[in-house]
Amino acid sequence: MINYDNKVFIPLSNTENGEVDLSMQFVYKQTGNIVTSTYSGGRIVSGHLIALVDEAGNLDMCYHQVNDKGEITTGICKSTPEQLPNGKLRMHEKWQWTSGDQSFGESLLEEL
């Protein structure tokens, strides 16, 4: 199992319907098979995610956040790790809003 504790990820790309800003950082904390992160930046005033990690390092997560319009938005995400030649991780994410328009999106995150 990949240990995500204290790993820092930055977004490389995000679908246009997402709220994650490319200047944000996600600091992951892990206890057992539970991964969490608190985040903010850009259009997100405050956000939290919680995920379960499986033996292959895949994350099955849900998130909630307050955006700069004062709205609470929620979603789910499946995140698949790719180990890069330098040993760092790139996360391929497929997500869906569970609030608002229920639309789908994709993001790429990379470990700092």
DSSP file with accessible surface (Angstrom, degrees, kcal/mol):
  #  RESIDUE AA STRUCTURE BP1 BP2  ACC     N-H-->O    O-->H-N    N-H-->O    O-->H-N    TCO  KAPPA ALPHA  PHI   PSI    X-CA   Y-CA   Z-CA
    1    1 A M              0   0  100      0, 0.0     2,-0.2     0, 0.0    54,-0.1   0.000 360.0 360.0 360.0 137.7    0.0    0.0    0.0
    2    2 A I        -     0   0   43     52,-0.4     2,-0.7    53,-0.1    55,-0.1  -0.562 360.0-137.0 -72.6 136.3    1.2    3.5   -0.8
    3    3 A N        -     0   0  101     -2,-0.2    30,-0.1     1,-0.1    -1,-0.0  -0.884  22.3-179.8 -97.5 114.1    1.6    5.7    2.3
    4    4 A Y    >   +     0   0    0     -2,-0.7     3,-2.3     2,-0.1    24,-0.3   0.453  31.9 135.8 -90.4  -2.2    0.2    9.1    1.5
    5    5 A D  T 3  S-     0   0   65      1,-0.3    24,-0.3    24,-0.1     3,-0.1  -0.257  82.2  -5.5 -59.2 125.0    1.0   10.6    4.9
    6    6 A N  T 3  S+     0   0   93     22,-2.5     2,-0.3     1,-0.2    -1,-0.3   0.541  93.5 143.8  67.8  11.7    2.5   14.1    4.6
    7    7 A K    <   -     0   0   53     -3,-2.3    21,-2.9    21,-0.3     2,-0.5  -0.620  40.0-146.6 -76.8 140.5    2.7   13.9    0.7
    8    8 A V  E     -A   27   0A  35    104,-0.3   104,-3.0    -2,-0.3     2,-0.4  -0.938  15.0-170.0-112.9 129.3    2.0   17.3   -1.0
    9    9 A F  E     -AB  26 111A   0     17,-2.7    17,-2.8    -2,-0.5   102,-0.2  -0.923   7.0-162.9-120.3 143.9    0.2   17.3   -4.3
   10   10 A I  E     - B   0 110A  46    100,-2.5   100,-2.7    -2,-0.4     2,-0.2  -0.949  29.0-109.5-120.7 145.0   -0.3   20.2   -6.7
   11   11 A P  E     - B   0 109A   6      0, 0.0    98,-0.3     0, 0.0     3,-0.1  -0.523  27.5-179.1 -72.1 136.6   -2.8   20.2   -9.6
   12   12 A L  E    S-     0   0A  70     96,-3.4     2,-0.3     1,-0.4    97,-0.2   0.695  71.7  -6.1 -99.0 -34.0   -1.4   20.1  -13.1
   13   13 A S  E     - B   0 108A  50     95,-1.4    95,-2.0     8,-0.1    -1,-0.4  -0.984  58.4-172.2-157.7 157.9   -4.8   20.2  -14.9
   14   14 A N  E     - B   0 107A  39     -2,-0.3    93,-0.2    93,-0.2     8,-0.1  -0.978  35.2-100.5-153.8 143.5   -8.5   20.2  -14.1
   15   15 A T    >   -     0   0   53     91,-1.5     3,-2.3    -2,-0.3    90,-0.0  -0.320  41.5-110.6 -61.1 148.7  -11.6   20.1  -16.3
   16   16 A E  T 3  S+     0   0  190      1,-0.3    -1,-0.1     3,-0.1    89,-0.1   0.784 115.3  60.0 -57.1 -29.9  -13.3   23.5  -16.8
   17   17 A N  T 3  S+     0   0   51     87,-0.2    -1,-0.3     2,-0.0     2,-0.1   0.450  89.2  97.1 -82.2   3.6  -16.3   22.7  -14.6
   18   18 A G    <   -     0   0    7     -3,-2.3    -4,-0.1    88,-0.1    86,-0.0  -0.438  65.5-146.5 -87.0 165.8  -14.0   22.1  -11.6
   19   19 A E        +     0   0   16     -2,-0.1    24,-0.6     2,-0.1     2,-0.2   0.482  60.0 115.6-108.3  -8.0  -13.3   24.5   -8.8
   20   20 A V        -     0   0   38     23,-0.1     2,-0.3    22,-0.1    -2,-0.1  -0.480  57.9-142.3 -69.8 131.0   -9.7   23.5   -8.0
   21   21 A D    >   -     0   0   58     20,-0.3     3,-1.9    -2,-0.2    -2,-0.1  -0.733  14.1-127.6 -93.4 141.7   -7.1   26.2   -8.8
   22   22 A L  T 3  S+     0   0   98     -2,-0.3    -1,-0.1     1,-0.3    -2,-0.0   0.613 107.0  61.5 -68.8  -8.8   -3.8   25.2  -10.3
   23   23 A S  T 3  S+     0   0   94    -13,-0.1    -1,-0.3     2,-0.0    19,-0.1   0.489  84.8 106.6 -92.2  -2.4   -2.0   27.2   -7.5
   24   24 A M    <   -     0   0    4     -3,-1.9     2,-0.4    17,-0.1    17,-0.1  -0.274  55.5-149.9 -75.6 160.6   -3.4   25.1   -4.7
   25   25 A Q        -     0   0  103     15,-0.4     2,-0.5   -15,-0.2    15,-0.4  -0.993   0.1-155.2-129.2 141.1   -1.6   22.5   -2.6
   26   26 A F  E     -A    9   0A  11    -17,-2.8   -17,-2.7    -2,-0.4     2,-0.7  -0.973   5.0-163.0-114.1 119.3   -3.1   19.4   -1.0
   27   27 A V  E     -A    8   0A  55     11,-0.5    11,-0.5    -2,-0.5     2,-0.3  -0.919  16.5-149.7-101.9 114.3   -1.3   18.0    2.0
   28   28 A Y        -     0   0    1    -21,-2.9   -22,-2.5    -2,-0.7     2,-0.4  -0.651  11.2-166.0 -87.8 141.6   -2.4   14.4    2.6
   29   29 A K  E     -C   36   0A  95      7,-2.5     7,-2.6    -2,-0.3     2,-0.4  -0.956   8.7-164.9-119.9 142.1   -2.6   12.8    6.0
   30   30 A Q  E     +C   35   0A  21     -2,-0.4     2,-0.4     5,-0.2     5,-0.2  -0.995  18.0 174.8-135.8 134.3   -3.0    9.1    6.4
   31   31 A T  E >  S-C   34   0A 119      3,-2.3     3,-2.1    -2,-0.4     2,-0.2  -0.976  74.1 -42.7-131.8 116.0   -3.9    6.9    9.3
   32   32 A G  T 3  S-     0   0   61     -2,-0.4     0, 0.0     1,-0.3     0, 0.0  -0.443 125.1 -24.4  62.4-126.7   -4.3    3.2    8.4
   33   33 A N  T 3  S+     0   0   76     -2,-0.2    20,-2.3    -3,-0.1     2,-0.5   0.192 116.9 101.8-102.7  18.7   -6.2    3.1    5.2
   34   34 A I  E <   -CD  31  52A  72     -3,-2.1    -3,-2.3    18,-0.2     2,-0.4  -0.895  49.8-170.8-108.1 125.7   -7.9    6.5    5.7
   35   35 A V  E     +CD  30  51A   0     16,-2.7    16,-2.7    -2,-0.5     2,-0.3  -0.940   7.9 177.3-114.4 136.6   -6.5    9.6    3.8
   36   36 A T  E     -CD  29  50A  57     -7,-2.6    -7,-2.5    -2,-0.4     2,-0.3  -0.917   7.1-178.7-132.8 160.9   -7.6   13.2    4.6
   37   37 A S  E     - D   0  49A   4     12,-1.6    12,-2.3    -2,-0.3     2,-0.4  -0.957  15.9-153.5-156.9 144.3   -6.8   16.7    3.4
   38   38 A T  E     + D   0  48A  99    -11,-0.5   -11,-0.5    -2,-0.3     2,-0.3  -0.963  30.9 170.3-112.5 136.4   -7.8   20.2    4.2
   39   39 A Y  E     + D   0  47A  11      8,-2.4     8,-2.2    -2,-0.4     2,-0.3  -0.958  16.2 168.5-147.4 160.4   -7.4   22.7    1.3
   40   40 A S  E     +     0   0A  71    -15,-0.4   -15,-0.4    -2,-0.3     5,-0.2  -0.965  21.4 108.7-162.1 166.6   -8.1   26.2    0.1
   41   41 A G  E >   + D   0  44A  25      3,-3.1     3,-2.5    -2,-0.3   -20,-0.3  -0.448  65.2  15.8 134.5 154.3   -7.2   28.6   -2.6
   42   42 A G  T 3  S-     0   0   51      1,-0.3    -1,-0.2    -2,-0.2   -22,-0.1  -0.352 133.8  -7.0  58.7-123.4   -8.5   30.2   -5.8
   43   43 A R  T 3  S+     0   0   97    -24,-0.6    25,-1.9    -2,-0.1     2,-0.6   0.504 120.7  87.4 -81.8  -5.6  -12.3   29.7   -5.8
   44   44 A I  E <   -DE  41  67A   3     -3,-2.5    -3,-3.1    23,-0.2    23,-0.2  -0.868  48.3-179.3-104.0 117.6  -12.3   27.5   -2.8
   45   45 A V  E    S-     0   0A  93     21,-2.5     2,-0.3    -2,-0.6    -1,-0.2   0.900  77.5  -7.0 -76.7 -43.7  -12.5   29.2    0.6
   46   46 A S  E    S+ E   0  66A  48     20,-1.4    20,-2.9    -6,-0.1    -1,-0.3  -0.954  70.7 172.5-156.0 133.0  -12.3   25.9    2.6
   47   47 A G  E     -DE  39  65A   0     -8,-2.2    -8,-2.4    -2,-0.3     2,-0.3  -0.980  10.1-168.6-143.6 154.8  -12.4   22.3    1.6
   48   48 A H  E     -DE  38  64A  72     16,-2.6    16,-2.1    -2,-0.3     2,-0.3  -0.995   3.8-170.4-139.9 143.4  -12.0   18.8    3.0
   49   49 A L  E     -DE  37  63A  12    -12,-2.3   -12,-1.6    -2,-0.3     2,-0.4  -0.964   3.0-169.4-131.1 153.2  -11.6   15.4    1.5
   50   50 A I  E     +DE  36  62A  86     12,-2.1    12,-2.2    -2,-0.3     2,-0.3  -0.992  15.1 173.9-139.1 138.7  -11.6   11.9    3.0
   51   51 A A  E     -DE  35  61A   3    -16,-2.7   -16,-2.7    -2,-0.4     2,-0.4  -0.979  29.8-132.7-143.8 156.2  -10.6    8.8    1.2
   52   52 A L  E     -DE  34  60A  93      8,-2.0     8,-2.3    -2,-0.3     2,-0.4  -0.922  25.1-150.0-105.2 135.4  -10.1    5.1    1.6
   53   53 A V  E     - E   0  59A   6    -20,-2.3     6,-0.2    -2,-0.4     2,-0.1  -0.889   8.7-152.3-106.8 136.4   -6.8    3.8    0.0
   54   54 A D    >   -     0   0   73      4,-1.9     3,-2.0    -2,-0.4   -52,-0.4  -0.401  38.5 -87.2 -97.5-178.9   -6.6    0.2   -1.3
   55   55 A E  T 3  S+     0   0  145      1,-0.3   -53,-0.1   -54,-0.1    -1,-0.0   0.774 127.8  52.8 -61.4 -26.7   -3.6   -2.1   -1.6
   56   56 A A  T 3  S-     0   0   66    -55,-0.1    -1,-0.3     2,-0.1    -3,-0.0   0.482 120.5-106.9 -87.7  -2.2   -2.7   -0.7   -5.1
   57   57 A G    <   +     0   0    0     -3,-2.0     2,-0.2     1,-0.3    -2,-0.1   0.492  68.2 149.7  90.4   3.4   -2.8    2.9   -3.7
   58   58 A N        -     0   0   47     22,-0.1    -4,-1.9    23,-0.1     2,-0.5  -0.480  37.2-142.0 -69.7 140.9   -6.1    3.9   -5.4
   59   59 A L  E     -EF  53  79A   3     20,-2.8    20,-2.7    -6,-0.2     2,-0.6  -0.913  13.5-167.4-108.8 130.7   -8.1    6.5   -3.5
   60   60 A D  E     +EF  52  78A  80     -8,-2.3    -8,-2.0    -2,-0.5     2,-0.3  -0.960  33.5 166.9-113.1 105.9  -11.9    6.3   -3.3
   61   61 A M  E     -EF  51  77A   9     16,-3.0    16,-2.5    -2,-0.6     2,-0.3  -0.803  34.7-159.1-127.2 163.0  -12.8    9.7   -1.9
   62   62 A C  E     -EF  50  76A  62    -12,-2.2   -12,-2.1    -2,-0.3     2,-0.3  -0.947  19.4-169.8-132.3 154.5  -15.6   12.2   -1.3
   63   63 A Y  E     -EF  49  75A  27     12,-2.6    12,-2.2    -2,-0.3     2,-0.3  -0.971  12.8-167.5-142.8 155.6  -15.1   15.9   -0.7
   64   64 A H  E     +EF  48  74A  98    -16,-2.1   -16,-2.6    -2,-0.3     2,-0.3  -0.984  17.1 167.4-141.7 147.7  -17.0   19.0    0.4
   65   65 A Q  E     -EF  47  73A   6      8,-2.3     8,-3.0    -2,-0.3     2,-0.5  -0.990  33.3-126.0-156.1 158.5  -16.0   22.6    0.0
   66   66 A V  E     -EF  46  72A  53    -20,-2.9   -21,-2.5    -2,-0.3   -20,-1.4  -0.960  32.3-153.4-109.7 125.5  -17.2   26.2    0.3
   67   67 A N  E >   -E   44   0A   1      4,-2.4     3,-2.1    -2,-0.5   -23,-0.2  -0.334  34.4 -92.1 -93.2 178.7  -16.5   28.3   -2.8
   68   68 A D  T 3  S+     0   0   96    -25,-1.9   -24,-0.1     1,-0.3    -1,-0.1   0.533 123.4  62.2 -71.9  -3.2  -16.1   32.0   -3.2
   69   69 A K  T 3  S-     0   0  146    -26,-0.2    -1,-0.3     2,-0.2     3,-0.1   0.355 119.1-108.8 -95.3   0.4  -19.8   32.4   -3.9
   70   70 A G  S <  S+     0   0   60     -3,-2.1     2,-0.3     1,-0.3    -2,-0.1   0.654  74.6 138.2  80.5  17.6  -20.6   31.1   -0.4
   71   71 A E        -     0   0   92     -4,-0.0    -4,-2.4     2,-0.0     2,-0.6  -0.745  52.8-133.6 -97.7 142.0  -21.9   27.8   -1.8
   72   72 A I  E     -F   66   0A 124     -2,-0.3     2,-0.4    -6,-0.2    -6,-0.2  -0.836  29.0-173.6 -88.5 124.7  -21.3   24.4   -0.3
   73   73 A T  E     -F   65   0A  15     -8,-3.0    -8,-2.3    -2,-0.6     2,-0.3  -0.936   2.3-169.5-120.8 147.0  -20.3   22.0   -3.2
   74   74 A T  E     +F   64   0A  43     -2,-0.4    24,-2.5   -10,-0.2    25,-1.0  -0.932  10.9 156.3-134.2 157.0  -19.8   18.2   -2.8
   75   75 A G  E     -FG  63  97A   1    -12,-2.2   -12,-2.6    -2,-0.3     2,-0.3  -0.984  30.6-121.0-166.6 175.1  -18.4   15.4   -5.0
   76   76 A I  E     -FG  62  96A  79     20,-2.4    20,-2.3    -2,-0.3     2,-0.3  -0.898  25.6-171.4-125.5 156.0  -16.8   12.0   -5.3
   77   77 A C  E     -FG  61  95A   5    -16,-2.5   -16,-3.0    -2,-0.3     2,-0.5  -0.995  20.1-153.6-152.7 139.8  -13.5   11.1   -6.9
   78   78 A K  E     -FG  60  94A 120     16,-2.6    16,-2.4    -2,-0.3     2,-0.5  -0.981  22.5-167.5-110.9 123.8  -11.6    8.0   -7.9
   79   79 A S  E     -FG  59  93A   1    -20,-2.7   -20,-2.8    -2,-0.5    14,-0.2  -0.965   5.0-165.5-121.3 124.3   -7.8    8.7   -7.9
   80   80 A T  E     - G   0  92A  73     12,-2.7    12,-2.8    -2,-0.5     2,-0.2  -0.935  16.8-134.4-113.1 125.4   -5.3    6.3   -9.5
   81   81 A P  E     - G   0  91A  25      0, 0.0     2,-0.4     0, 0.0    10,-0.2  -0.482  15.0-168.2 -81.9 147.3   -1.6    6.7   -8.8
   82   82 A E  E     - G   0  90A  76      8,-2.1     8,-2.6    -2,-0.2     2,-0.5  -0.998  19.5-136.2-127.3 125.1    1.2    6.5  -11.4
   83   83 A Q  E     - G   0  89A 138     -2,-0.4     6,-0.2     6,-0.2     5,-0.1  -0.731  21.7-146.3 -84.1 124.5    4.8    6.3  -10.2
   84   84 A L    >   -     0   0   17      4,-3.2     3,-2.5    -2,-0.5    -1,-0.0  -0.459  27.3-103.8 -85.4 161.0    7.0    8.6  -12.2
   85   85 A P  T 3  S+     0   0  143      0, 0.0    -1,-0.1     0, 0.0    -2,-0.0   0.811 122.1  57.9 -55.7 -28.2   10.7    7.9  -13.0
   86   86 A N  T 3  S-     0   0  110      2,-0.1     3,-0.1     1,-0.1    -3,-0.0   0.397 121.0-107.9 -83.6   3.8   11.8   10.3  -10.3
   87   87 A G  S <  S+     0   0   38     -3,-2.5    -1,-0.1     1,-0.3     2,-0.1   0.296  81.4 122.7  90.7 -12.1    9.9    8.2   -7.7
   88   88 A K        -     0   0   74     -5,-0.1    -4,-3.2    23,-0.1     2,-0.4  -0.332  60.5-114.2 -77.7 167.5    7.1   10.9   -7.2
   89   89 A L  E     -G   83   0A   7     -6,-0.2    22,-3.0    23,-0.1     2,-0.4  -0.821  17.1-162.5-107.0 142.1    3.4   10.1   -7.8
   90   90 A R  E     -GH  82 110A  70     -8,-2.6    -8,-2.1    -2,-0.4     2,-0.5  -0.992  17.1-148.0-116.2 130.2    1.1   11.5  -10.4
   91   91 A M  E     -GH  81 109A   0     18,-3.0    18,-2.1    -2,-0.4     2,-0.7  -0.876   3.7-156.5-106.1 123.2   -2.6   11.1   -9.5
   92   92 A H  E     -GH  80 108A  76    -12,-2.8   -12,-2.7    -2,-0.5     2,-0.4  -0.888  21.6-165.6 -97.6 115.2   -5.2   10.5  -12.3
   93   93 A E  E     -GH  79 107A  19     14,-2.9    14,-1.9    -2,-0.7     2,-0.5  -0.880  21.3-173.7-114.8 134.7   -8.5   11.6  -11.0
   94   94 A K  E     +GH  78 106A 131    -16,-2.4   -16,-2.6    -2,-0.4     2,-0.3  -0.996  25.9 172.2-120.0 120.8  -12.0   11.0  -12.3
   95   95 A W  E     -GH  77 105A  14     10,-2.6    10,-2.5    -2,-0.5     2,-0.3  -0.831  22.7-159.3-131.1 165.7  -14.6   12.9  -10.3
   96   96 A Q  E     -GH  76 104A  47    -20,-2.3   -20,-2.4    -2,-0.3     2,-0.3  -0.989  24.7-120.7-145.3 136.3  -18.3   13.9  -10.3
   97   97 A W  E     -G   75   0A  17      6,-2.7   -22,-0.3    -2,-0.3   -79,-0.0  -0.564  15.8-168.6 -69.0 136.9  -20.2   16.6   -8.5
   98   98 A T  S    S+     0   0   60    -24,-2.5     2,-0.3    -2,-0.3   -23,-0.2   0.307  77.2  51.3-105.1   4.4  -22.9   15.3   -6.2
   99   99 A S  S >  S+     0   0   27    -25,-1.0     3,-1.5     4,-0.1     4,-0.2  -0.810 107.2   8.7-125.4 170.5  -24.3   18.8   -5.9
  100  100 A G  T 3  S-     0   0   72     -2,-0.3   -27,-0.0     1,-0.2     0, 0.0  -0.331 131.5  -4.2  63.1-129.6  -25.2   21.3   -8.5
  101  101 A D  T 3  S-     0   0  113      1,-0.1    -1,-0.2    -2,-0.1    -3,-0.0   0.439  82.4-131.2 -84.7   0.2  -25.3   19.9  -12.1
  102  102 A Q    <   +     0   0   89     -3,-1.5    -2,-0.1     1,-0.2    -1,-0.1   0.708  50.7 162.0  62.1  20.1  -23.9   16.4  -11.2
  103  103 A S        -     0   0   27     -4,-0.2    -6,-2.7    -7,-0.1     2,-0.2  -0.205  33.4-124.0 -74.3 164.4  -21.3   16.8  -14.0
  104  104 A F  E     + H   0  96A 142     -8,-0.2     2,-0.3   -86,-0.0    -8,-0.2  -0.689  30.6 168.0-103.5 160.3  -18.1   14.8  -14.4
  105  105 A G  E     - H   0  95A   9    -10,-2.5   -10,-2.6    -2,-0.2     2,-0.3  -0.957  23.4-132.1-160.1 175.2  -14.5   15.9  -14.7
  106  106 A E  E     - H   0  94A 112     -2,-0.3   -91,-1.5   -12,-0.2     2,-0.3  -0.989  18.9-177.7-137.9 145.1  -10.9   14.8  -14.7
  107  107 A S  E     -BH  14  93A  10    -14,-1.9   -14,-2.9    -2,-0.3     2,-0.4  -0.959  16.4-146.8-137.3 156.7   -7.9   16.2  -12.9
  108  108 A L  E     -BH  13  92A  45    -95,-2.0   -96,-3.4    -2,-0.3   -95,-1.4  -0.996  17.4-176.5-123.0 130.3   -4.1   15.5  -12.7
  109  109 A L  E     -BH  11  91A   4    -18,-2.1   -18,-3.0    -2,-0.4     2,-0.4  -0.936   6.4-160.4-120.1 149.5   -2.2   16.0   -9.5
  110  110 A E  E     -BH  10  90A  43   -100,-2.7  -100,-2.5    -2,-0.3   -20,-0.2  -0.995  21.9-114.4-133.9 140.3    1.5   15.6   -9.0
  111  111 A E  E      B    9   0A  24    -22,-3.0  -102,-0.3    -2,-0.4   -23,-0.1  -0.445 360.0 360.0 -69.9 136.4    3.6   15.1   -5.9
  112  112 A L              0   0   97   -104,-3.0  -104,-0.3    -2,-0.2   -23,-0.1  -0.514 360.0 360.0 -77.3 360.0    6.0   17.9   -5.0
